[in-house]
């Protein structure tokens, strides 16, 4: 009997075009990283030009994160129904339009709506890109690939942040959004040329011309063609959300969501507030933006380290360790002297541990759901989990505006990473005991 495409992809070594497709997804997450953090780089200039106080700035910094929550949930479910590739292309269009619209904003209300719209596309990209990489990778290197796509986020923030900091020396804050819009627009033809539809999705959902499209992709990836589609699972039509919140998936879904929510609350306090906090200490807008780049340099380095360790250590234990360390470093940041060298060192380590934990969570999340609800499950966790990213900057802004010192604010915000570590610990053996891709389609 001919091997089904799903199992073939899981056990075979990836070919050249398969690796290229994974790299495209990593770069797409890099675009996500810069688009999300563009508001952080622009925040000091926005606050100076429009006289925004800390409490109001916290809401502005969170607007695209609210959009990301909705985008992850809606797009994840849509990707399970219509395919990964068209949703990714749609998200790129939304992100390009949203970034350009930010350059035309004339007040805080308009800018907030533009960021909300942009965030919807970013959230959908995050969910669909992660699922696509999971289904492009073979079983042996899946953790490695998923850690790599998570590392794409700080990669985009580092590269984009470098140019954004240069733009801010002599330019207007709107130029940061223009840069992000142009980069996002560039990737639309790249995806059209280099990222075909997921083989796993084609084999399971079986849309019109599925066999033709499936064989074209298999040929491109250097695999043998199939003469027929596998038997379609009868469980495909089951409501995804109901299945995620019913046994045996409900505990895994809720614990993963809590872990991601709590870590995002802590991490996005750093990602969103560092430039403004440092500007308030007396550093220039360019210096403050460069400090945020160092947070993401630490995150980028952690991508390589966690990817390498993923082949040798227990991912759950690694993530818990990184979360506890991240919490301590956030507290330490609040007690740093006004010395840029010390601040950069602490922020780099905080970025390393925080992003490293996220990298590990990406791998755990993507492999915790069966194929039939992987897009919906990943979208659910990212969508509701991103609520922590949205709430974190708002809480920090409220605390700062009510007179709490930075040392106290960081102590409060660091508790998120501790809660996340407890949730990952509680997962125990609750995640799937073997990679989801190795089970039969529809299992």
N, C-alpha and C positions, 0 to 999 in steps of 0.2 A: 504494500500500500504506500502511495506517495506521501511523503512527509508534508504536513500542513505548513504554510508560510510562517505562521506564528512561532512554531517550534523551531523552524529553520533559522529564523532571525536570532532566536535565543541562544542557539548552540554554535552558530557559525562565527568565524572570525570576521570582523567588519572589513569591507573593501574600501577603496580609496574614496568613492563618492559617498559612501556611508559616513566616513569620517569627516568629509567636507560638510555634509548635512548637519552633523553634530556640532561642528565648529560654527556654522551659521547660527545655530540656536544659542550657542554660548555668546556670540557677538550680539544677538538680539537682546539677550539679557543685559549685556553691557549698555545698549541703548536705553533699556529700562532704567538702569542705574543712574545714568546721567540725566535722563528726563525727570526722574523723581527728585534728584538732589539739586537740579537747576534752581529751584526756589530757595534752597538753602544758601547757595552761592549769591543769589540775587537779594536775599533778605536784608542785609545791612543797607544796601542802596535804596530798597523800597521803603524801609523804615525812615531813612534820612529824608527822602524826597517827599513822602506823604505824611510824615509825623505819626507813625504807627506805634502805639504802646505795646508792651510785652504781651499783655493778655490778648489783644486783637491779633498780634503777629502769630501767636500760637494757633489760632483758628485758621489763618491763611496757610500756615505751614502744613496743616492737616487736611486741607481740602482735597488734594489729589489722592490722599490716602483713603478717604471715604469713597472716592470714585473707584479706587483700586479694589476695595472690598466688593462693591457691586459688580465691577468688571470681572473679577475672578469667579464669582458665583454664576453669573449669567453666561459668560464665555465658556467656562468649564463644562456646563451642561450642554451648551450649544455645540461645543467641539465633539461631544459624544454622539450627537445627533447628525451633524452636517459635515464633520471632518475637522482635522486639526489645521490643515493648510489654509482654507478660506477664512477661518477665524483669525489666524495669525495675520493674514493680509489685511483684514478689516481693522484689526487693532492698530496696525502700522498707519493706516489712513487716519484713524481717529487721533492718534498721537501726533502725527504731523500737523493736522489742522489745529489741534489744541495748543501746540507749542507756538505756532504762528500767531494764533489769536492772542496769546499772552503778550506778544510784542505790541499789540494794538490797544491793550487795556488802558483805560483812562482813570479808573478808580479801583478801590479795594473790592467792591462788589463784583465788578466785571472780571477782575483778575481771579477772584475766588471761583467764579463759575467756569472760567477757562481752565483752571487747574483741576476742578472736579471732572470736567469733560476729558482732559488729558489722562487723568488717573484711571478712568474707565478703560481706556485702551491699554494702559500699562498693566493693570490687573489681569486683563484677559491674556495679554502676552505672556505674563509670568506663568499662569496656569497651563496654557497650551504648549509653551516652549518646554516646560518641565516634562509634561506627558510625552511630547514628541521625542525628547532625548531618551526617556525611559524605554520607548518602543523602538528606537533606532539602535540601541545598544544590545550587545549580547549579555548573557547572564554573568559571565566572568568579570566583565569590566563595567557593569551597570553602576555600582556605587561610585566608581571613578568618574564616569561620565556625568552623573548627577551632581557630584561635588564640583566638577568643572563648570557646569552651567551656573551653579550658584556663585562660583568665583567670577563669572562674567559680570556680575552686578558691580563689585568694586573695581573691576577692570575698566568698565565704562566710566565710573565715577572718577577714577584716577586720571585717565586720559582726558575726559571731558573737563574735569576740574582743573587740570593744568592749563588748558586753553582758556577756560572761563576766568581763572585768576589773572591771566595775561590781559584778557579783554577788560577786566574791571580796573586795571591800573589807569587806563586813559579813556575807557569807554563807558557807555550807559548800561545799567543792569538789564535792559531789554535785549542787548546783544547775546546774553547767555541763552535766552529762549530761542533766538534766531539760529544760533549754532545747533541747539538740540533739534529744532525742526528740520534743518537741512540734513543732519545725520540720519534722522529717522526716515525722511523721504528717500534717501539714497538706498535704503535696505528693501524697499518695495520690489524693485526689479531683481535684486539679489535673491530674495525668497522665491520669486516667480521662476527664476532660472535654476536654482540649486537645491530647493527644498520641496521634493514631491510629497504627496500624501502618505501618511503612515500605513505601512504594510499591515500591521495588526488591525487598524481600524477598517481598512478595505476588506480584509478577510472576514472580519466579524460582522460589520454592518451591511456589507454587500450592496452598495448603491448601484445605480445604472452603470453599465460597462465596467463593473468591478474587476472581472477577470482580466480584461484587456489592460486596465490601469495597473493592476497588481503585477502582471507579468512584465510590463514596461519598467516598473520600479525594481523588480527583482533582477532583471537583466542589467539595469544600470548599476546595481549594487554588486554585481558579479555572482549572483546566485542562479540556480537552475529554475526554469519556469515550472509552473504547475498547470496541469491539464483541467483541473476543476477546483471550484471553491470548496472549502471545508463546510461541513454541516453547520448551519446557522443555529446558534443556541436559542432555545425557546425563552430563556430568561432575559433576553435583550430588551424586551418591551416593558419590563418591570420599572416602576417609577424609581429613578435613581435616588432622590432625596429620602424616600421612604425606606429604601434598602440601607442607606448609610446610617439611618437612625434606628435601625432594627437589629436585633441579634443576628449574626455574631459580630457585626461591624460597629455597633453603636459605641461601645466603650473605646475602641481604637479611634473612631472619628472624633469623639469629644475630648479625649486626652491629647491627641495631636493638635486639635484646634486650640486648647488651653495652652499647650506648650508654645505654639507658634505665636499666639496672641500675647502672651506674657513676655516672651523674648523680644517681640517687635516693640512693645511698650518701652522697654529699656533701651534697645538699640536705636530707635528713631528719636529718642530724646537727644542722644549724642549726634546723630546724623543731621537733625534739623536745627538744633540750638547752638552748636559749637561756633559757627561764624559770628552770630549775634552776641553770644556771651563774651567771646574774645574781643570783639569790637568795643563792647562796653568796658572792657578792661583797659582800653587805650590802644590796642593794636589796630593797624590799618585794615581796610576791607580786604585788600589783597593778601595780607599776612593771615587774616582770619580764614579766608578761603583756602589758603595753602595748608593751614592746620587740618581742615576737613579732608584735604587730599591725603594727608598722612594717615588719617583714620582708615581710609580706603586702601592705602598701600598695605597697611597691616592686614586688612581683609583680603587683599589680593594674594599676599604671601600665604595666608592661611588656606587659600584655595589649593595651592600646590601641596602644602603639608597634609591637609585633611584628605586630599585625593590619594596621596601616597599611602597614608595610614589606613585608608578604607580597605585596602587589600590585606591588611595584617591584624587589625585590632577590631574589637567589638564596637560598632558605631554608636550604640546607645550609651555605653560607658564613656566614650570619648566626648560625646555631646554634653553629658552631665558635667564632666570635668571642665570643659570650656565655659559652660554657663556659670558655674560657681566662680571661676577666675574672672569672667567678664563683670560679674557683679562687684567683686572687690576692686577692680580697676576703675569702674564708674565712680565708686565712692572716693577713690584716690584722686580722680580728676577734680572733684570738688574741693580738695584740700591742697591742690598744687599752688606754688607761688606764681606770681605774674612773670614767669620766665619762660620764653617760647621754647627753649631747648627741653626743659623738663616737661612742659605741656605736650610737645610733640611726641616725646618718648612714651608718656602715659597713654596718649590717644592712639598711637600706633599699636601698642599692646592691647588696648581695649578693642580696637578694630579687628585685630587678629583673633581674639577670643570670641567676640560677638559674631563676626561673620563666619568664623570657623564653625560655631554652633549652628548657624543657619545652614551652612553647607551640609552638615550632617543631618539636620532636620529634613532638608530636601530629599536626601537619599531614603530616609526612613519613611517619609510621607508617600513618595511615589511608589514604593514597594509594599505599601500596607493595604492597597485596594486592588480587587480583581479587575481585569481588563474592561469588563462591561460598564463599570462605574468609575474607572480611573480618572477620567476628565472631571466628572462631577465631584468625586471625592477630593481630588487635589484642589479643584476650584473652591469647594466648601471650606477646606482647611485654610487655604490662602485668603479666601474672601472674608470669612469671619475672623480669622487670625489677624488680618490686616487692620481690624478694628483697634487692636493694640497699638499699631503704628500711628493710627489717626488720633487716638486718645492721648498717647504719650506726650506729644508736643503741647497739647491743650492743657493737660494737668501741670506740666512744667511751667507754662506761661502763667497759669493761674497762681501757682505757688510763688513764682518770682514777683508777680505784680502785687501780691499781698505781703511782700517784705521778707519772705523766707530767704535766708542766705543760701548761696550756691552749695555750700557743704551739706545743708539740710535737704535741699532739693535732690542732690545726687543720691543721698541716702534713701529717700523715698523711691526714686526712679529705679534704683538698683534692685529693689525687691522683685521686680518683674522677672529678672533672670533666675532668681532663686525659685520662684513659683514654677517657671518653665522646667528647671532641673527636677523638681518634685514630680511634675507631670510625666516627664520622660522616664523617671524611675518607676512610676506607677504603671507605665505601659508593660513592663516586665516581658512576658512572653506573649503579650496581647497582639503584637504585630504578626504578620504572616510568617510562618516558620521557614519558608523558602521563598525566593523571589517570585513575585506574582506572575512574571512572564513565563515561568517554567510550568505553570499549571495549564491544563487544557483550556482552550477558548471557552469563555462562558462559565468557567468553574466558579 
